[in-house]
Amino acid sequence: MRILNTWLSSSCMVFASLGVCVSASYAGAENHLADAPVRCEDVESIGVATMADDKTITLQVRALDPDKIIESLLVYKPGDRDYQSILTHLGGLAPGQSKPVRPWC
């Protein structure tokens, strides 16, 4: 896995999995900044996953923390340690396909 943009390390994925302030589409993100942490169960998507023709999976994800907005682009190539886990979490993905990324609750 390569991390492109800001910092979204495994610890950030952990906070995403706990549902602490995660959200994907932000019409009205300003309102979330003033609120208490968002419950993971209340979030439908934290971003978009796309599979390239070479089966590389790119996750464009956004997490929201009360103090900062974090956006990252994560790239998983076939054979990467977490590739199969990500593909399973997405419920499968075909080359050329994009779909929302559910939070890790």
RADA-V512389 format. One record per pair of residues at least 6 apart in sequence whose C-alpha atoms are under 6 Angstrom apart, sorted by the first residue. I is the first residue (numbers start at 1). GAP is how many residues later the second one is. D is the distance in whole Angstrom. If there is no record, write none. Layout:
i;gap;d
I;GAP;D
I;GAP;D
This chain:
i;gap;d
1;74;5
1;75;5
2;73;5
3;71;5
4;69;5
5;67;5
5;68;6
6;66;6
16;6;6
17;86;6
17;87;4
17;88;5
18;87;6
19;20;5
19;21;4
19;86;6
20;17;6
20;18;6
21;16;5
21;17;4
21;43;5
21;44;5
22;41;4
22;42;5
23;23;5
23;40;6
24;21;5
24;22;4
24;23;5
24;38;5
33;33;5
40;65;6
44;58;6
45;55;6
45;56;5
45;57;5
46;15;6
46;16;6
46;55;6
46;57;6
47;13;5
47;14;4
47;53;6
47;54;5
48;11;6
48;12;5
48;51;6
48;52;5
48;53;5
49;9;6
49;10;4
49;49;5
49;50;5
50;7;6
50;8;5
50;47;6
50;48;4
51;6;4
51;44;5
51;45;6
51;46;6
52;43;5
52;44;6
53;42;5
55;40;6
56;20;6
56;21;4
57;18;6
57;19;5
58;16;6
58;17;5
59;14;6
59;15;5
60;12;6
60;13;5
61;10;6
61;11;5
62;8;6
62;9;4
63;7;5
76;7;6
